[in-house]
Amino acid sequence: MNIKLVNKKFNIPDFAKYLNIDNSKDEDVLIVLYDDKSKVPLKSQPVKIDFYLLALKLDFDKNMNYGQTDFDNAESLLYFDAPNNSIEWDLEKPMTGYNILISSNYFDNYAKRYSFMNYNSHEALFVKDEEKVILLDLFEKAYTEYSSAQFSKEIITSYANLILTYIEKYYKRQFDTRSLLYNNVVEDFRENLESYFNDTTDIKKLPTVSYFAKKANLSSNYFGDVIKHFTGESAQNYIQHYILQIAKTKLKQSSLSVSEIAYSLGFDYPTYFTRFFKKEVGVTPTVFRKQ
């Protein structure tokens, strides 16, 4: 492994050189059209980036794991990365499609609105034919603008933001397409949450979304969006409401002290539990017990 690459964080000009791309002309924006003339290496070890990347692959290698399932019937996919992510690849054939690279200075305000910008590389969006037409048109227009003698970074950023808007819409469609699969994810989440509090052999800490996401083999953001899509409630709120119901039951049906209940639920300090309970219920645990 090349230690220099591991320790280096690539900006857009550096990454262009690494990919053997010779049309890089700005430190904040780069748009690449991959075709049979591209000299991009087919394999790369992990490299860290300091920019946003939107990639539309038109003919992806189905032997690679992009998170495809039996419910996906697409020849194109869209994936993305954010600053401080590490990316790597090992391709059997040259890349096809478009990449849009934009610095955080220009794109933070747009990208941070969308949870999917923190999905991992195995949670790509599989694009249907009619969706591909729309997305390809936007990528082509952005590339045409970039190719002009005096291109506008604002126009390119606007196209990229519009692409994000469509991605959000199409991910909701993908969740519905995979509803049979993701209904199981939701049901497993409920069972794992129940098991977490039924298991009295472990020292308890408050469960996190990332804990259950890991059990589902999904990133926290993707898992959270699946739960929200199918339950109408965020995973964090679902966990908190479950904890609240257990707390109410213990307060009414047990002789445990408030401190003992707090510790049994995973709170580090009883004061945290009291604060949480009052915020959700409107009264302290002690007052609730007396009602």
C-alpha positions as CSV (number, residue, x, y, z in Angstrom):
1,M,0.0,0.0,0.0
2,N,1.3,3.5,-0.9
3,I,1.6,5.3,2.4
4,K,1.7,8.7,0.7
5,L,-1.8,8.1,-0.8
6,V,-3.2,6.9,2.5
7,N,-2.1,10.1,4.3
8,K,-3.0,12.4,1.5
9,K,-6.3,14.2,1.1
10,F,-7.0,14.9,-2.6
11,N,-8.5,18.2,-3.7
12,I,-10.1,18.4,-7.1
13,P,-6.9,19.3,-9.2
14,D,-4.9,16.6,-7.4
15,F,-7.7,14.0,-8.0
16,A,-7.8,15.0,-11.7
17,K,-4.1,14.3,-12.1
18,Y,-4.5,11.0,-10.3
19,L,-7.2,10.0,-12.8
20,N,-5.1,11.1,-15.8
21,I,-7.7,13.8,-16.6
22,D,-6.3,16.7,-18.6
23,N,-9.3,19.0,-18.9
24,S,-9.3,20.2,-15.2
25,K,-9.5,24.0,-15.3
26,D,-10.8,25.1,-11.9
27,E,-10.0,24.2,-8.3
28,D,-13.7,24.2,-7.2
29,V,-15.4,22.4,-10.1
30,L,-14.6,19.5,-12.4
31,I,-17.0,17.5,-14.7
32,V,-15.7,14.4,-16.4
33,L,-17.3,12.5,-19.3
34,Y,-16.0,8.9,-19.2
35,D,-15.7,7.2,-22.6
36,D,-13.4,4.8,-24.5
37,K,-10.8,7.6,-24.6
38,S,-10.5,7.9,-20.8
39,K,-7.2,7.0,-19.2
40,V,-8.6,6.5,-15.7
41,P,-6.9,3.6,-13.9
42,L,-9.1,0.6,-13.5
43,K,-8.0,0.0,-9.9
44,S,-7.2,2.2,-7.0
45,Q,-6.5,1.7,-3.3
46,P,-8.5,3.9,-0.9
47,V,-7.9,7.6,-1.3
48,K,-9.4,10.4,0.8
49,I,-11.2,13.3,-0.9
50,D,-12.0,16.8,0.2
51,F,-14.9,17.5,-2.3
52,Y,-18.4,16.3,-3.2
53,L,-18.7,13.8,-6.1
54,L,-21.8,12.9,-8.0
55,A,-21.4,10.0,-10.4
56,L,-23.8,8.7,-13.0
57,K,-22.7,5.3,-14.3
58,L,-24.4,4.3,-17.5
59,D,-23.2,0.7,-17.8
60,F,-22.1,-0.5,-14.5
61,D,-20.2,-3.7,-13.7
62,K,-22.9,-6.0,-12.2
63,N,-20.2,-8.1,-10.6
64,M,-19.3,-5.2,-8.3
65,N,-21.4,-4.7,-5.1
66,Y,-23.3,-1.4,-5.3
67,G,-26.0,-2.7,-3.1
68,Q,-28.1,-4.2,-5.9
69,T,-30.9,-6.6,-5.0
70,D,-33.3,-8.9,-6.8
71,F,-35.8,-5.9,-6.9
72,D,-33.5,-3.8,-9.1
73,N,-33.6,-4.1,-12.8
74,A,-31.5,-1.2,-14.1
75,E,-28.5,-0.7,-16.3
76,S,-27.6,2.7,-14.7
77,L,-26.9,3.8,-11.2
78,L,-26.0,7.0,-9.4
79,Y,-23.7,7.2,-6.4
80,F,-22.0,10.0,-4.5
81,D,-19.3,10.8,-2.0
82,A,-18.7,13.7,0.4
83,P,-15.6,15.4,1.8
84,N,-13.4,13.2,4.1
85,N,-14.7,10.0,2.6
86,S,-12.3,7.5,1.2
87,I,-13.0,6.0,-2.2
88,E,-11.6,3.0,-4.0
89,W,-12.4,0.9,-7.1
90,D,-11.4,-2.2,-8.9
91,L,-13.1,-2.3,-12.4
92,E,-13.1,-5.0,-15.1
93,K,-13.8,-2.4,-17.8
94,P,-13.4,1.4,-18.1
95,M,-15.9,3.7,-16.4
96,T,-18.8,5.1,-18.4
97,G,-21.0,8.1,-17.7
98,Y,-20.3,11.4,-15.9
99,N,-18.7,12.7,-12.7
100,I,-19.4,16.1,-11.2
101,L,-16.9,17.2,-8.5
102,I,-17.6,20.3,-6.5
103,S,-15.7,21.8,-3.6
104,S,-17.4,22.1,-0.2
105,N,-17.1,25.9,-0.5
106,Y,-19.7,25.8,-3.3
107,F,-21.8,22.8,-2.3
108,D,-22.0,22.5,1.5
109,N,-25.2,24.5,1.7
110,Y,-26.9,22.2,-0.8
111,A,-25.5,18.8,0.1
112,K,-26.0,19.0,3.8
113,R,-29.8,19.2,3.3
114,Y,-29.8,15.6,2.1
115,S,-29.2,12.5,4.4
116,F,-28.3,10.4,1.4
117,M,-25.1,12.3,0.9
118,N,-23.8,10.2,3.8
119,Y,-24.9,6.8,2.4
120,N,-22.1,4.4,1.8
121,S,-20.9,3.1,-1.6
122,H,-23.0,0.0,-1.3
123,E,-26.3,2.0,-1.2
124,A,-26.3,3.4,-4.7
125,L,-29.5,4.6,-6.4
126,F,-30.5,2.3,-9.2
127,V,-32.0,4.4,-12.0
128,K,-35.0,3.4,-14.1
129,D,-35.0,4.2,-17.8
130,E,-37.3,7.2,-17.5
131,E,-35.3,8.5,-14.5
132,K,-32.1,8.0,-16.5
133,V,-33.4,10.3,-19.2
134,I,-33.9,13.2,-16.8
135,L,-30.6,12.7,-14.9
136,L,-28.6,12.3,-18.0
137,D,-30.0,15.5,-19.4
138,L,-28.9,17.4,-16.3
139,F,-25.4,15.9,-16.3
140,E,-25.1,16.7,-20.0
141,K,-26.2,20.3,-19.5
142,A,-23.7,20.7,-16.7
143,Y,-21.0,19.2,-18.8
144,T,-21.8,21.5,-21.7
145,E,-21.6,24.5,-19.4
146,Y,-18.3,23.3,-18.0
147,S,-16.9,22.9,-21.5
148,S,-17.7,26.5,-22.5
149,A,-14.8,29.0,-22.6
150,Q,-16.1,31.0,-19.7
151,F,-18.3,28.6,-17.6
152,S,-20.3,29.6,-14.6
153,K,-19.7,27.7,-11.4
154,E,-23.1,29.0,-10.2
155,I,-24.9,27.4,-13.1
156,I,-23.1,24.1,-12.6
157,T,-23.9,24.2,-8.9
158,S,-27.5,24.8,-9.7
159,Y,-27.6,21.8,-12.0
160,A,-26.0,19.7,-9.3
161,N,-28.5,20.8,-6.7
162,L,-31.3,19.9,-9.1
163,I,-29.8,16.5,-9.5
164,L,-29.9,16.1,-5.7
165,T,-33.6,17.0,-5.7
166,Y,-34.3,14.3,-8.2
167,I,-32.2,11.8,-6.3
168,E,-34.2,12.3,-3.2
169,K,-37.4,11.6,-5.1
170,Y,-36.0,8.5,-6.8
171,Y,-34.7,7.1,-3.5
172,K,-38.2,7.2,-2.2
173,R,-39.3,5.2,-5.3
174,Q,-36.4,2.7,-4.7
175,F,-37.6,2.2,-1.1
176,D,-41.1,1.4,-2.4
177,T,-39.6,-0.9,-5.1
178,R,-37.8,-2.8,-2.3
179,S,-40.8,-2.7,0.1
180,L,-40.8,-6.5,0.6
181,L,-37.1,-6.4,1.6
182,Y,-37.4,-3.2,3.7
183,N,-40.5,-4.3,5.6
184,N,-38.2,-7.0,7.0
185,V,-35.7,-4.4,8.0
186,V,-38.4,-2.5,9.9
187,E,-39.6,-5.7,11.6
188,D,-36.1,-6.7,12.5
189,F,-35.5,-3.3,14.0
190,R,-38.6,-3.6,16.2
191,E,-37.5,-7.1,17.3
192,N,-33.9,-6.0,17.9
193,L,-35.1,-3.0,20.0
194,E,-37.3,-5.3,22.1
195,S,-34.5,-7.8,22.5
196,Y,-32.1,-5.0,23.6
197,F,-34.2,-4.2,26.6
198,N,-35.2,-7.8,27.3
199,D,-31.5,-8.9,27.6
200,T,-30.6,-8.4,31.3
201,T,-27.1,-9.9,31.0
202,D,-25.4,-6.9,29.5
203,I,-24.6,-3.6,31.0
204,K,-27.0,-1.2,29.4
205,K,-26.3,1.9,27.5
206,L,-28.9,3.9,25.6
207,P,-29.2,2.2,22.2
208,T,-28.3,4.3,19.1
209,V,-29.5,4.3,15.5
210,S,-26.0,3.3,14.4
211,Y,-26.2,0.1,16.6
212,F,-29.4,-1.1,14.8
213,A,-28.1,0.1,11.4
214,K,-25.0,-2.1,11.9
215,K,-27.2,-5.1,12.6
216,A,-29.1,-4.4,9.4
217,N,-25.8,-4.0,7.5
218,L,-26.8,-0.5,6.4
219,S,-25.3,2.9,7.0
220,S,-26.9,5.0,9.7
221,N,-28.4,7.5,7.3
222,Y,-29.8,4.9,4.9
223,F,-31.2,2.8,7.7
224,G,-32.8,5.9,9.3
225,D,-34.4,6.9,6.0
226,V,-35.8,3.4,5.5
227,I,-37.3,3.5,9.0
228,K,-38.8,7.0,8.4
229,H,-40.1,6.0,5.0
230,F,-42.0,3.0,6.3
231,T,-43.0,4.1,9.8
232,G,-43.4,7.8,9.3
233,E,-41.2,8.3,12.3
234,S,-37.4,8.8,12.6
235,A,-35.4,5.8,14.0
236,Q,-34.2,8.0,16.8
237,N,-37.7,9.1,17.8
238,Y,-38.9,5.5,17.5
239,I,-36.2,4.4,20.0
240,Q,-37.0,7.2,22.4
241,H,-40.7,6.5,22.3
242,Y,-40.0,2.8,23.0
243,I,-37.8,3.8,26.0
244,L,-40.5,6.1,27.2
245,Q,-43.2,3.4,27.2
246,I,-40.9,1.1,29.2
247,A,-40.2,3.9,31.7
248,K,-43.9,4.6,32.1
249,T,-44.6,0.9,32.7
250,K,-41.8,0.6,35.3
251,L,-42.9,3.7,37.1
252,K,-46.5,2.5,37.4
253,Q,-46.0,-1.3,37.9
254,S,-42.7,-1.6,39.8
255,S,-41.3,-0.5,43.1
256,L,-37.9,0.5,41.5
257,S,-36.7,3.9,42.4
258,V,-36.4,6.5,39.6
259,S,-32.6,6.1,39.7
260,E,-32.8,2.3,39.3
261,I,-35.2,2.8,36.4
262,A,-32.9,5.3,34.8
263,Y,-29.9,2.9,35.0
264,S,-31.9,0.0,33.8
265,L,-32.8,1.9,30.7
266,G,-29.2,2.8,29.9
267,F,-29.0,6.4,31.2
268,D,-25.6,7.3,32.6
269,Y,-27.2,9.6,35.2
270,P,-30.7,9.7,36.7
271,T,-30.8,13.5,36.0
272,Y,-30.6,12.8,32.3
273,F,-33.5,10.4,32.5
274,T,-35.6,12.9,34.5
275,R,-34.8,15.6,32.0
276,F,-35.7,13.3,29.1
277,F,-38.9,12.1,30.7
278,K,-40.2,15.6,31.6
279,K,-39.4,16.9,28.1
280,E,-41.5,14.1,26.5
281,V,-44.3,13.7,29.1
282,G,-44.5,17.2,30.6
283,V,-44.0,16.1,34.2
284,T,-41.1,14.4,36.1
285,P,-41.0,10.7,36.7
286,T,-41.9,11.2,40.3
287,V,-45.0,13.2,39.6
288,F,-46.0,10.8,36.9
289,R,-45.8,7.9,39.3
290,K,-48.0,9.7,41.8
291,Q,-50.7,10.5,39.3
